[in-house]
C-alpha cells in the first residue's frame, strides 16, 4: 500500500509549472501555526531499507498520525538494499517532487549530508529519524532513545544472562550507520566502567542481512570456544545471532541480546536463544516522526517537553542537539513480547 501511495504521488508531481521557483517553502507562504492553503503537509520518509519489519512498523505509526492529525500526507519509500547511493536516489526523487518535508534515516550520514543540502536549497524542510546525520543541515533529529540509555539496557541485559563474567562479541550491520556506531561506543564505555569481569573481543559488520549476521556469529563462536555472549546490534543481527546459537545447539552456553522487533524475536525469546530484545515502541516512533515533520512545515517548532498525543505523552526536546527523544528503551521478554504486533 505504501509503495502505491508513493508512485501515485510521483506521477502527480512529475511536471512542475514554469512559474514555480522551486525554492519557496510552506513556511514562506503560511503564517506561523497555520496550514498553507494548497493542501496537506507532504512529509516524505526515506528509511535505510524498504521492507524491513522495523521500518514497516514506523510506517504504520506514521499512517496513524496521518489519520489522526488530518492535515498531513505521509509518503514512504526506501532503497531495496541498505545502500547509500540507492538511498540518495530515492531522496532526490522526493526533492524533484517538491515535498514539504524530507525525513531520512541515513545509511551513511556523510554521503547523505550534501543531498540534504540539496533538499534545503529547494525550499524543503529536512530532518533525520532513527539514525542521524549530525554534520548536515537537518533541522531536527527524531531519536528513539539516547545512545547511553540503549547501551545501558543492552549491556545490563547481557550481563545478567552471562552472570557478569566472560567474553562477548558484537555483530552489527551497516558500518557507517551513525546510530549503531554511537550505541557500540557507549556500550564499550559502559561495560568497562560497570562490568570488569566482561570482555568485548570482536566487533563486526555484516550488513542488513540475517543470513550474513548469523554466519558472522557462527564464525565468532567457532573461532573462540570461550565466547559466552553475543550482541545483535540491529534488528536483523538480533535475529541472526540468536539463530546462530540455536543452530549450533548452544542455548544456555552462549547468551544473546539484540536490538530486535518483538515478533521477529519471539521464537528466540521463547526457546532461550535470546535472553532479551531491547527496543522501543516503533509505531509510536513513526507517529512522532510524522508529527515532527508537521511541526517543521508549519513553523511551530518544539518545546522543552511536547504533548504529541495521548499515547505518546510528553516527549523531550534537547535544544542544543536539536533532538526529539521518544523515551527510554524497553526490555522485551517472553512476558511482554505479545504486547506488540510487529
Rosetta silent file (secondary structure, phi, psi, omega in degrees, C-alpha in Angstrom):
SEQUENCE: XXXXXXXXXXXXXXXXXXXXXXXXXXXXXXXXXXXXXXXXXXXXXXXXXXXXXXXXXXXXXXXXXXXXXXXXXXXXXXXXXXXXXXXXXXXXXXXXXXXXXXXXXXXXXXXXXXXXXXXXXXXXXXXXXXXXXXXXXXXXXXXXXXXXXXXXXXXXXXXXXXXXXXXXXXXXXXXXXXXXXXXXXXXXXXXXXXXXXXXXXXXXXXXXXXXXXXXXXXXXXXXXXXXXXXXXXXXXXXXXXXXXXXXXXXXXXXXXXXXXXXXXXXXXXXXXXXXXXXXXXXXXXXXXXXXXXXXXXXXXXXXXXXXXXXXXXXXXXXXXXXXXXXXXXXXXXXXXXXXXXX
SCORE:     score description
SCORE:     0.000 S_00000001
   1 L     0.000  -40.867 -178.932    0.000    0.000    0.000 S_00000001
   2 H   -63.836  -41.439 -179.816    2.828    2.427    0.874 S_00000001
   3 H   -62.528  -39.923 -179.837    4.558    1.835   -2.477 S_00000001
   4 H   -63.964  -39.627  178.907    1.320    2.565   -4.352 S_00000001
   5 H   -64.776  -37.961  178.946    0.909    5.798   -2.454 S_00000001
   6 H   -65.151  -45.503 -177.594    4.469    6.797   -3.320 S_00000001
   7 H   -64.997  -38.921  178.730    4.002    6.027   -7.032 S_00000001
   8 H   -62.955  -42.040  178.890    0.752    7.957   -7.141 S_00000001
   9 H   -64.851  -38.711 -179.733    2.430   10.973   -5.578 S_00000001
  10 H   -64.265  -44.207 -178.611    5.317   10.695   -8.034 S_00000001
  11 H   -63.388  -35.036 -175.914    3.003   10.557  -11.043 S_00000001
  12 H   -74.322  -15.254 -171.737    1.082   13.584   -9.827 S_00000001
  13 L  -126.528   18.298 -178.783    4.171   15.758   -9.488 S_00000001
  14 L   -65.847  -33.619 -176.090    6.473   14.879  -12.377 S_00000001
  15 L  -106.973  120.750  176.937    5.703   18.151  -14.172 S_00000001
  16 L   -98.142  146.490  179.727    6.309   21.411  -12.356 S_00000001
  17 L   -70.089  150.599 -176.708    4.783   24.642  -13.646 S_00000001
  18 L   -62.792  -26.845 -177.239    7.109   27.032  -15.386 S_00000001
  19 L   -85.028   -5.044 -178.489    6.326   29.732  -12.863 S_00000001
  20 L   -73.001  136.264 -179.437    7.317   27.676   -9.831 S_00000001
  21 L   -80.629  -27.633 -176.608   10.506   28.902   -8.184 S_00000001
  22 L    76.924    1.817 -175.111   11.449   25.553   -6.608 S_00000001
  23 L  -131.088   15.516 -178.885   12.773   27.456   -3.592 S_00000001
  24 L  -107.197  118.842 -179.107    9.685   28.515   -1.670 S_00000001
  25 L   -87.029  167.028  176.927    8.858   26.510    1.427 S_00000001
  26 H   -59.908  -34.075 -179.719    5.459   26.176    3.048 S_00000001
  27 H   -62.657  -25.530 -179.358    6.752   28.417    5.837 S_00000001
  28 H   -78.522  -17.935 -174.321    7.153   31.226    3.287 S_00000001
  29 H  -116.751    5.442  178.931    3.516   31.041    2.215 S_00000001
  30 L  -136.312  144.123  175.479    1.708   30.390    5.500 S_00000001
  31 L   -70.800  156.990 -176.411    1.640   32.272    8.758 S_00000001
  32 L   -58.226  132.101  178.051    3.147   30.533   11.747 S_00000001
  33 L    85.191   -3.974 -179.736    0.915   27.785   13.102 S_00000001
  34 L  -111.444  142.280  173.092   -1.354   27.787   10.037 S_00000001
  35 L   -73.366  145.208  174.577   -1.519   25.212    7.282 S_00000001
  36 L   -68.787  164.760 -172.859   -0.946   26.549    3.790 S_00000001
  37 L   -85.308   -2.789 -173.400   -3.936   26.659    1.506 S_00000001
  38 L   -97.430   31.151  174.353   -2.554   24.228   -1.063 S_00000001
  39 L   105.572 -173.844 -175.993   -3.448   21.019    0.744 S_00000001
  40 L   -69.141  158.924  173.915   -1.926   18.840    3.441 S_00000001
  41 E   -66.606  124.863 -179.090    1.700   18.931    4.517 S_00000001
  42 E   -97.278  110.377 -176.206    3.545   16.364    2.368 S_00000001
  43 E  -111.650  119.277  179.713    6.102   14.523    4.505 S_00000001
  44 E  -105.364  129.526  178.025    8.397   12.008    2.799 S_00000001
  45 E  -114.830  128.033  178.917   10.284    9.439    4.856 S_00000001
  46 E  -115.688  102.744 -179.898   13.235    7.520    3.398 S_00000001
  47 L   -76.415  174.479  174.650   14.255    4.581    5.627 S_00000001
  48 L   -63.247  -36.532 -170.307   17.530    2.701    5.427 S_00000001
  49 L  -151.217  126.463  174.937   15.796   -0.246    3.809 S_00000001
  50 L   -71.922  138.357  175.212   12.380   -0.837    2.271 S_00000001
  51 L    92.243   -8.515  176.688   10.545   -3.900    3.625 S_00000001
  52 L   -65.426  132.776  178.275   12.295   -4.118    6.996 S_00000001
  53 H   -54.841  -34.467  179.360    9.745   -5.060    9.711 S_00000001
  54 H   -62.870  -51.912 -177.230   11.151   -2.241   11.829 S_00000001
  55 H   -73.238  -27.776  174.264   10.612    0.464    9.219 S_00000001
  56 H   -65.768  -35.558  176.083    7.277   -1.005    8.183 S_00000001
  57 H   -67.788  -38.842  174.116    6.181   -0.595   11.824 S_00000001
  58 H   -59.575  -43.771  179.308    7.372    3.023   11.728 S_00000001
  59 H   -59.745  -42.424  179.334    5.318    3.497    8.567 S_00000001
  60 H   -61.292  -42.460  178.676    2.229    2.064   10.281 S_00000001
  61 H   -65.765  -38.263  178.696    2.614    4.508   13.165 S_00000001
  62 H   -68.480  -35.741  175.911    3.069    7.441   10.801 S_00000001
  63 H   -64.193  -33.292  175.016   -0.051    6.431    8.874 S_00000001
  64 H   -64.702  -40.487  176.821   -1.912    6.559   12.187 S_00000001
  65 H   -63.186  -41.505  178.329   -0.599   10.100   12.647 S_00000001
  66 H   -56.361  -42.622 -179.123   -1.745   10.962    9.124 S_00000001
  67 H   -70.368  -43.945 -174.432   -5.257    9.830   10.025 S_00000001
  68 H   -77.116  -39.099 -177.839   -5.401   11.479   13.450 S_00000001
  69 H   -75.610  -35.556  170.540   -3.717   14.784   12.635 S_00000001
  70 L    82.177  -10.574 -176.715   -5.738   15.209    9.464 S_00000001
  71 L  -126.445   22.467  175.960   -3.540   17.766    7.722 S_00000001
  72 E  -126.700  154.925  170.955   -0.535   15.721    6.579 S_00000001
  73 E  -120.349  121.298 -174.757    0.171   13.349    3.712 S_00000001
  74 E   -99.024  124.301  177.465    2.738   10.675    4.572 S_00000001
  75 E  -115.774  137.221 -172.251    4.946    9.288    1.776 S_00000001
  76 E  -138.167  119.455  176.986    7.206    6.313    2.435 S_00000001
  77 L  -159.313  135.742  178.227    9.862    4.830    0.142 S_00000001
  78 L  -135.291  176.416  177.087   13.342    3.432    0.697 S_00000001
  79 L   -71.564  157.444 -179.634   16.084    1.580   -1.174 S_00000001
  80 L   -80.866  -17.245  170.192   15.716   -2.149   -1.817 S_00000001
  81 L  -130.703  158.674 -177.562   19.113   -2.761   -0.222 S_00000001
  82 L   -77.020   69.882 -173.286   20.793   -0.841    2.584 S_00000001
  83 L  -119.589  129.113 -175.422   22.880    1.096    0.086 S_00000001
  84 H   -64.846  -38.302 -178.899   23.780    4.771    0.488 S_00000001
  85 H   -67.818  -43.347  176.544   23.758    5.508   -3.259 S_00000001
  86 H   -61.390  -41.143 -179.632   20.334    3.911   -3.750 S_00000001
  87 H   -63.260  -41.304  178.304   19.022    5.809   -0.774 S_00000001
  88 H   -61.123  -36.888  177.844   20.315    9.097   -2.188 S_00000001
  89 H   -62.332  -41.178  178.771   18.464    8.374   -5.439 S_00000001
  90 H   -65.022  -43.146  178.935   15.185    7.965   -3.520 S_00000001
  91 H   -59.719  -44.423 -179.127   15.812   11.214   -1.642 S_00000001
  92 H   -64.738  -31.702  177.480   16.468   13.074   -4.895 S_00000001
  93 H   -65.758  -36.339  176.403   13.226   11.733   -6.353 S_00000001
  94 H   -70.814  -33.972  175.647   11.349   13.308   -3.446 S_00000001
  95 H   -61.275  -43.135  179.123   13.255   16.568   -3.951 S_00000001
  96 H   -62.410  -30.361  178.486   12.053   16.596   -7.564 S_00000001
  97 L   -78.898   -7.845 -179.631    8.504   16.132   -6.305 S_00000001
  98 L    55.831   50.422  172.013    8.895   19.220   -4.088 S_00000001
  99 L   -65.250  165.170 -179.999    7.559   17.603   -0.943 S_00000001
 100 L   -79.957  -37.272 -176.379    7.275   19.899    2.064 S_00000001
 101 E  -137.769  137.260  172.925    9.451   17.845    4.419 S_00000001
 102 E  -115.175  125.192  176.055   12.106   15.181    3.871 S_00000001
 103 E  -119.891  128.417 -174.861   12.933   12.828    6.747 S_00000001
 104 E  -128.824  141.806  167.075   15.787   10.357    6.253 S_00000001
 105 L  -105.341   92.048 -167.192   17.321    7.505    8.243 S_00000001
 106 L   -69.096  134.952  168.640   20.756    7.698    6.589 S_00000001
 107 L   -71.252  -35.340  178.245   22.749    4.584    5.758 S_00000001
 108 L  -136.690  104.718 -174.222   25.801    6.832    5.506 S_00000001
 109 H   -62.265  -34.101 -177.519   25.456   10.211    7.230 S_00000001
 110 H   -69.613  -41.430  179.149   28.453   11.774    5.483 S_00000001
 111 H   -75.888  -23.277  178.488   27.287   10.953    1.961 S_00000001
 112 H   -77.799  -26.055 -174.703   23.716   11.947    2.804 S_00000001
 113 H   -54.121  -48.598  179.637   24.716   15.400    4.094 S_00000001
 114 H   -67.148  -26.652  177.869   25.128   17.042    0.651 S_00000001
 115 H   -70.663  -39.521  175.336   21.837   15.523   -0.540 S_00000001
 116 H   -64.494  -33.249  175.096   20.047   17.064    2.434 S_00000001
 117 H   -63.168  -39.728  176.452   21.713   20.338    1.473 S_00000001
 118 H   -59.936  -43.602 -179.301   20.145   19.964   -1.986 S_00000001
 119 H   -63.114  -45.364 -179.913   16.741   19.495   -0.385 S_00000001
 120 H   -62.708  -39.647  178.880   17.112   22.546    1.821 S_00000001
 121 H   -63.943  -25.069  177.739   18.216   24.629   -1.162 S_00000001
 122 L   -86.555    6.858  177.559   14.997   23.565   -2.890 S_00000001
 123 L    84.490   19.279 -178.199   12.962   25.012   -0.010 S_00000001
 124 L  -101.892  133.628  172.396   12.266   21.667    1.689 S_00000001
 125 E   -70.510  141.717 -175.971   12.480   21.217    5.456 S_00000001
 126 E  -127.361  143.110  179.878   14.869   18.388    6.337 S_00000001
 127 E  -147.807  164.486  171.530   15.101   16.070    9.320 S_00000001
 128 E  -120.604  154.374  177.606   16.606   12.748   10.316 S_00000001
 129 E  -147.508  146.005 -178.855   14.935    9.931   12.219 S_00000001
 130 L    76.453  -52.014  173.964   16.165    6.636   13.696 S_00000001
 131 L  -138.005  147.495 -167.183   19.772    7.443   12.790 S_00000001
 132 L  -100.493  161.822  164.882   21.328   10.870   12.497 S_00000001
 133 L  -124.714   78.713 -168.452   23.450   12.876   10.088 S_00000001
 134 L   -64.651  -22.951 -179.703   24.787   15.266   12.722 S_00000001
 135 L   -98.853   32.391 -179.582   27.064   17.176   10.347 S_00000001
 136 L  -117.485 -175.496  179.861   24.254   18.013    7.956 S_00000001
 137 L   -89.280   10.760 -177.901   21.673   20.782    7.640 S_00000001
 138 L   -55.324  142.983 -175.906   18.949   18.680    9.246 S_00000001
 139 L   -90.411  -23.341  175.894   16.678   20.772   11.438 S_00000001
 140 L  -155.041  147.029  171.572   15.777   18.081   13.952 S_00000001
 141 E  -110.948  120.903  177.227   16.825   14.517   14.743 S_00000001
 142 E   -92.223  109.054 -171.725   13.980   12.291   15.930 S_00000001
 143 E  -107.119  144.495  179.346   15.707    9.819   18.236 S_00000001
 144 L   -70.706  -51.072 -178.854   14.317    6.620   19.739 S_00000001
 145 L  -160.594  164.468  179.695   16.307    6.860   22.974 S_00000001
 146 L   -69.239  153.353  177.711   19.708    8.193   23.935 S_00000001
 147 H   -58.619  -41.370  179.380   22.760    6.153   22.972 S_00000001
 148 H   -63.730  -39.537  179.838   23.719    5.874   26.639 S_00000001
 149 H   -66.227  -42.852  178.002   20.248    4.629   27.544 S_00000001
 150 H   -64.971  -45.117 -178.993   20.225    1.972   24.830 S_00000001
 151 H   -60.021  -44.213 -179.504   23.769    0.868   25.676 S_00000001
 152 H   -61.322  -44.841 -178.413   22.979    0.534   29.366 S_00000001
 153 H   -65.809  -42.082  179.438   19.887   -1.577   28.723 S_00000001
 154 H   -62.618  -50.644 -176.008   21.694   -3.847   26.231 S_00000001
 155 H   -68.641  -40.426  178.025   24.730   -4.405   28.448 S_00000001
 156 H   -60.851  -40.907 -179.804   22.723   -4.829   31.670 S_00000001
 157 H   -67.078  -42.510  179.178   20.549   -7.468   29.992 S_00000001
 158 H   -67.980  -41.109 -179.943   23.541   -9.340   28.581 S_00000001
 159 H   -60.917  -40.799  178.581   25.445   -9.107   31.868 S_00000001
 160 H   -61.977  -40.944  179.835   22.515  -10.611   33.755 S_00000001
 161 H   -69.110  -37.000 -176.335   22.399  -13.522   31.318 S_00000001
 162 H   -86.146   -4.110 -174.919   26.178  -14.062   31.402 S_00000001
 163 L    70.429   24.461  176.269   26.496  -13.754   35.157 S_00000001
 164 L    64.110   18.662  177.786   28.611  -10.606   34.649 S_00000001
 165 L  -139.217  151.622  172.593   31.647  -12.614   33.519 S_00000001
 166 E   115.054  175.791 -177.801   33.098  -13.857   30.248 S_00000001
 167 E   -97.046  143.656  178.535   33.890  -12.828   26.692 S_00000001
 168 E  -142.144  161.687 -179.473   31.343  -11.440   24.251 S_00000001
 169 E  -131.268  161.294  178.695   31.220  -10.115   20.691 S_00000001
 170 E  -117.922  129.006  171.599   29.066   -7.647   18.756 S_00000001
 171 E  -109.286  109.130  179.756   27.535   -8.325   15.358 S_00000001
 172 E  -105.617 -176.555 -174.346   26.451   -5.011   13.857 S_00000001
 173 L  -112.231 -102.713 -177.835   25.018   -4.133   10.449 S_00000001
 174 L   -70.178  127.228 -175.349   25.939   -1.058    8.415 S_00000001
 175 L   -67.456  -23.650 -178.308   29.496    0.016    9.132 S_00000001
 176 L  -103.207    4.119 -177.470   28.658    3.711    8.589 S_00000001
 177 L   -68.654  117.210 -174.464   25.321    3.790   10.479 S_00000001
 178 H   -63.262  -39.178 -177.460   25.646    6.622   12.999 S_00000001
 179 H   -66.683  -46.319 -179.174   23.111    5.237   15.448 S_00000001
 180 H   -61.820  -43.162 -178.692   24.666    1.751   15.603 S_00000001
 181 H   -67.739  -33.989  177.529   28.167    3.135   15.993 S_00000001
 182 H   -69.089  -36.017  176.844   27.094    5.515   18.750 S_00000001
 183 H   -65.687  -43.824 -179.718   25.493    2.605   20.622 S_00000001
 184 H   -61.391  -44.730  179.392   28.638    0.486   20.268 S_00000001
 185 H   -60.292  -42.717  179.603   30.834    3.319   21.572 S_00000001
 186 H   -68.305  -35.399  177.457   28.542    3.776   24.567 S_00000001
 187 H   -64.345  -41.945  178.443   28.459    0.013   25.219 S_00000001
 188 H   -59.775  -45.898 -179.410   32.252   -0.134   25.287 S_00000001
 189 H   -64.805  -42.775 -174.969   32.398    2.681   27.826 S_00000001
 190 H   -69.229  -43.291 -178.532   29.635    1.263   29.986 S_00000001
 191 H   -67.033  -36.539  178.762   30.942   -2.312   30.159 S_00000001
 192 H   -65.062  -35.362 -177.667   34.447   -1.066   31.005 S_00000001
 193 H   -81.214  -33.960 -168.822   33.063    1.075   33.837 S_00000001
 194 H  -111.604  -22.156 -174.575   30.472   -1.311   35.277 S_00000001
 195 L  -132.421   75.628 -177.262   31.392   -4.900   34.396 S_00000001
 196 L   -63.999  -18.127  179.058   35.138   -5.560   34.801 S_00000001
 197 L   -83.246   -3.826 -179.388   34.529   -9.307   34.526 S_00000001
 198 E  -109.019  141.114 -177.062   33.246   -8.993   30.944 S_00000001
 199 E  -129.277  125.002  174.413   35.484   -8.577   27.882 S_00000001
 200 E   -83.183  120.728 -175.127   34.480   -7.437   24.412 S_00000001
 201 E  -101.477  -32.747 -174.901   36.535   -9.480   21.934 S_00000001
 202 E  -145.542  145.341  167.255   35.146   -8.620   18.474 S_00000001
 203 E  -130.280  118.995 -177.967   33.006   -6.031   16.705 S_00000001
 204 E  -125.976  158.757 -179.369   31.931   -6.975   13.193 S_00000001
 205 E  -125.800  122.091 -175.515   29.703   -5.518   10.469 S_00000001
 206 L  -127.696   16.573  175.695   27.758   -7.829    8.194 S_00000001
 207 L    78.190  178.941 -178.523   25.108   -5.593    6.642 S_00000001
 208 L   -88.613   58.614 -175.994   21.331   -5.729    6.908 S_00000001
 209 L  -137.708  115.044 -173.876   21.197   -9.435    6.065 S_00000001
 210 H   -60.821  -40.649 -179.716   20.076  -12.014    8.615 S_00000001
 211 H   -63.936  -41.873  178.346   21.959  -14.914    6.993 S_00000001
 212 H   -66.921  -37.851  176.950   25.196  -12.909    6.923 S_00000001
 213 H   -61.354  -46.256 -179.498   24.606  -11.829   10.532 S_00000001
 214 H   -63.991  -39.195 -179.983   24.096  -15.459   11.598 S_00000001
 215 H   -65.107  -40.822  178.210   27.208  -16.564    9.719 S_00000001
 216 H   -62.946  -42.762  178.031   29.354  -13.930   11.434 S_00000001
 217 H   -62.433  -41.780  177.700   28.053  -15.024   14.836 S_00000001
 218 H   -61.759  -43.202  178.384   28.773  -18.653   13.951 S_00000001
 219 H   -61.283  -40.343  178.478   32.301  -17.729   12.877 S_00000001
 220 H   -63.908  -42.844  179.261   32.886  -15.945   16.170 S_00000001
 221 H   -65.675  -40.096  179.850   31.711  -18.965   18.167 S_00000001
 222 H   -67.586  -36.192 -177.460   33.852  -21.346   16.129 S_00000001
 223 H   -77.973  -23.429 -175.946   36.951  -19.166   16.462 S_00000001
 224 L  -133.764   95.103 -179.656   36.548  -18.624   20.210 S_00000001
 225 L   -63.833  -14.635  178.786   35.357  -21.585   22.293 S_00000001
 226 L   -89.307   -2.503 -177.112   35.298  -19.297   25.345 S_00000001
 227 E   -62.322  129.852 -174.591   32.775  -16.929   23.823 S_00000001
 228 E  -117.911  -14.680 -176.871   29.868  -16.557   26.206 S_00000001
 229 E  -147.848  152.510  177.005   27.798  -13.704   24.774 S_00000001
 230 E  -138.831  136.103  172.618   26.693  -12.066   21.526 S_00000001
 231 E  -108.688  126.776  170.267   25.008   -8.733   20.881 S_00000001
 232 E   -95.192  107.620 -166.040   22.932   -8.316   17.729 S_00000001
 233 L   -79.217  -12.273  178.485   23.217   -4.565   17.253 S_00000001
 234 L  -136.837  178.777 -170.480   20.370   -4.105   14.756 S_00000001
 235 H   -68.468  -28.382  176.163   17.029   -5.736   14.017 S_00000001
 236 H   -81.948  -37.823 -179.343   18.424   -8.279   11.522 S_00000001
 237 H   -76.554  -22.802  173.583   21.511   -9.198   13.534 S_00000001
 238 H   -59.585  -44.302  176.301   19.440   -9.533   16.719 S_00000001
 239 H   -70.833  -40.668 -176.652   17.668  -12.412   15.000 S_00000001
 240 H   -60.374  -44.335 -177.887   20.877  -13.595   13.315 S_00000001
 241 H   -69.809  -36.631  177.706   22.910  -14.091   16.481 S_00000001
 242 H   -66.428  -41.308  177.918   20.042  -15.896   18.201 S_00000001
 243 H   -60.657  -41.086 -179.349   19.579  -18.137   15.164 S_00000001
 244 H   -62.440  -42.129  179.114   23.313  -18.954   15.195 S_00000001
 245 H   -66.939  -42.288  177.652   23.188  -20.028   18.844 S_00000001
 246 H   -61.095  -49.426 -177.042   20.063  -22.117   18.236 S_00000001
 247 H   -63.690  -30.668  179.706   21.540  -23.788   15.139 S_00000001
 248 L   -81.483   -5.792 -177.763   24.775  -24.549   16.992 S_00000001
 249 L    67.057   34.822 -174.353   22.856  -26.222   19.837 S_00000001
 250 L  -117.574   26.243  174.893   24.437  -23.844   22.351 S_00000001
 251 L   -62.464  130.451 -177.333   21.370  -22.424   24.088 S_00000001
 252 L    91.480  -10.845  176.086   22.324  -21.894   27.731 S_00000001
 253 L  -108.397  -42.133  176.405   26.043  -21.760   26.867 S_00000001
 254 L  -117.834  126.757 -173.143   26.178  -18.653   24.670 S_00000001
 255 E  -107.219  139.840 -179.112   23.770  -15.859   25.560 S_00000001
 256 E  -125.051  147.435  171.578   22.436  -13.263   23.153 S_00000001
 257 E  -136.242  139.048 -178.169   20.765   -9.883   23.458 S_00000001
 258 E  -141.307  163.902  172.902   19.681   -7.866   20.454 S_00000001
 259 L   -95.905   86.539 -170.450   18.008   -4.701   19.276 S_00000001
 260 L  -130.133  155.302  177.385   15.155   -6.547   17.573 S_00000001
 261 L   -72.715  144.471 -170.197   11.488   -6.181   16.726 S_00000001
 262 H   -55.080  -52.570 -173.218    9.227   -8.114   19.109 S_00000001
 263 H   -72.032  -28.988  174.791    7.525  -10.611   16.806 S_00000001
 264 H   -69.714  -27.801 -178.574   10.721  -11.441   14.902 S_00000001
 265 H   -90.655  -15.538 -172.137   12.400  -12.145   18.246 S_00000001
 266 H   -51.430  -50.909 -177.919    9.506  -14.011   19.865 S_00000001
 267 H   -63.063  -30.704 -179.455   10.544  -17.606   18.959 S_00000001
 268 H   -77.946  -34.519  174.178   14.112  -16.950   20.111 S_00000001
 269 H   -65.947  -38.628 -176.095   12.980  -15.370   23.369 S_00000001
 270 H   -72.090  -32.603 -179.534   10.695  -18.337   23.998 S_00000001
 271 H   -96.502   -0.486  174.873   13.365  -21.015   23.456 S_00000001
 272 L    88.306    0.792  176.945   16.110  -19.093   25.275 S_00000001
 273 L   -72.725  -17.131  168.267   18.408  -18.487   22.314 S_00000001
 274 L  -124.800  134.911 -179.791   17.848  -14.797   23.046 S_00000001
 275 L   -86.528  -27.722  179.343   17.773  -13.507   26.607 S_00000001
 276 E  -168.702  153.625  170.899   16.185  -10.153   25.773 S_00000001
 277 E  -117.824  132.704 -178.578   15.380   -7.770   22.963 S_00000001
 278 E  -106.941  123.305 -178.893   15.950   -4.072   23.544 S_00000001
 279 E  -155.346 -153.865  179.696   13.738   -1.719   21.602 S_00000001
 280 L  -153.722  175.281  177.982   11.039    0.956   21.937 S_00000001
 281 L   -76.463  102.241 -171.698    7.504    1.321   20.663 S_00000001
 282 H   -69.240  -35.762  178.038    8.326    1.557   16.961 S_00000001
 283 H   -65.431  -41.117  174.832    4.814    2.529   15.856 S_00000001
 284 H   -62.791  -34.417  178.477    4.832    5.413   18.330 S_00000001
 285 H   -64.691  -40.003  175.786    8.256    6.339   16.957 S_00000001
 286 H   -64.782  -39.625  176.893    6.789    6.552   13.459 S_00000001
 287 H   -59.801  -47.577 -179.327    3.957    8.712   14.791 S_00000001
 288 H   -61.088  -39.087  179.531    6.482   11.049   16.434 S_00000001
 289 H   -62.382  -44.741  178.282    8.467   11.274   13.192 S_00000001
 290 H   -64.524  -42.926  179.155    5.376   12.322   11.236 S_00000001
 291 H   -60.996  -42.042 -179.762    4.387   14.820   13.941 S_00000001
 292 H   -63.182  -40.086  177.148    7.885   16.342   13.918 S_00000001
 293 H   -61.596  -40.502  177.358    7.719   16.805   10.154 S_00000001
 294 H   -62.183  -43.583  179.871    4.415   18.614   10.535 S_00000001
 295 H   -59.120  -41.892  179.608    5.889   20.919   13.183 S_00000001
 296 H   -63.618  -48.822 -175.130    8.728   21.872   10.833 S_00000001
 297 H   -63.433  -35.280 -177.933    6.480   22.548    7.866 S_00000001
 298 H   -90.922   -0.772  177.645    4.080   24.716    9.847 S_00000001
 299 L    69.794   26.329 -175.435    6.836   26.594   11.648 S_00000001
 300 L   -90.308  -15.867  174.016    5.543   25.578   15.061 S_00000001
 301 L    66.816 -165.678 -174.760    8.885   24.397   16.438 S_00000001
 302 L  -134.807  144.637  176.089    9.474   22.329   19.566 S_00000001
 303 L  -100.055  172.149  178.127    9.173   22.939   23.285 S_00000001
 304 L   -57.876  -40.364  168.555   11.291   21.503   26.085 S_00000001
 305 E  -128.955  142.285 -172.621    8.508   18.940   26.509 S_00000001
 306 E  -127.283  126.004  175.803    5.925   18.286   23.808 S_00000001
 307 E   -85.823   96.280 -172.804    2.459   16.803   24.173 S_00000001
 308 L   -83.076  -48.686  178.555    2.371   14.833   20.924 S_00000001
 309 L  -160.491  167.878  178.605   -0.615   12.542   21.541 S_00000001
 310 L   -60.605  -36.366 -176.571   -2.404   10.842   24.415 S_00000001
 311 L   -75.127  -37.747 -177.790   -0.487    7.634   23.723 S_00000001
 312 L   -81.154  -32.226 -177.511    2.975    9.175   23.474 S_00000001
 313 L    72.859 -152.672 -176.559    2.645   11.622   26.330 S_00000001
 314 E   -79.473  125.745  179.956    5.359   14.225   26.938 S_00000001
 315 E  -111.590  128.726 -176.750    8.280   13.992   24.519 S_00000001
 316 E   -78.388  142.886  172.101   11.549   15.700   25.432 S_00000001
 317 E  -119.796  124.469  179.550   13.331   18.098   23.069 S_00000001
 318 E   -98.999  101.468 -170.061   17.070   18.676   23.609 S_00000001
 319 H   -62.835  -42.163 -175.863   17.593   22.125   22.116 S_00000001
 320 H   -65.559  -22.104  177.523   21.402   22.128   21.997 S_00000001
 321 H  -107.015    0.095 -175.881   21.331   18.951   19.905 S_00000001
 322 L    49.021   55.647 -171.187   18.105   19.754   18.015 S_00000001
 323 E  -134.791  126.578  168.379   16.852   16.331   19.050 S_00000001
 324 E   -90.925  138.873 -178.405   13.471   14.903   19.992 S_00000001
 325 E  -122.375  117.816 -178.943   13.694   11.797   22.197 S_00000001
 326 L   -57.263  -47.352 -179.091   10.837    9.284   22.196 S_00000001
 327 L   155.318 -175.044 -177.556   11.775    7.894   25.608 S_00000001
 328 L   -67.854  153.117  176.416   13.767    5.191   27.386 S_00000001
 329 L   -68.190  155.575  179.458   14.472    1.860   25.741 S_00000001
 330 E  -111.496  146.678  170.602   12.360   -1.171   26.690 S_00000001
 331 E   -96.902  118.190 -179.186   13.452   -4.688   27.553 S_00000001
 332 E   -99.621  126.182 -175.953   11.285   -7.139   25.621 S_00000001
 333 L  -130.486  175.923  175.729   10.995  -10.626   27.143 S_00000001
 334 L   -57.273  -23.550 -177.057    8.623  -13.597   26.749 S_00000001
 335 L   -73.957  -29.646 -176.286    6.399  -11.892   29.330 S_00000001
 336 L  -122.965    4.501 -174.311    5.651   -8.767   27.281 S_00000001
 337 H   -61.188  -32.608 -177.760    6.516   -9.706   23.685 S_00000001
 338 H   -81.629    3.250  171.700    2.855  -10.132   22.733 S_00000001
 339 H   -73.067  -10.702 -176.160    2.111   -6.568   23.766 S_00000001
 340 L  -123.795  136.191 -176.066    3.445   -5.667   20.303 S_00000001
 341 L  -104.225   17.721  179.167    2.030   -6.887   16.992 S_00000001
 342 L  -126.921    0.000    0.000    5.041   -6.116   14.787 S_00000001
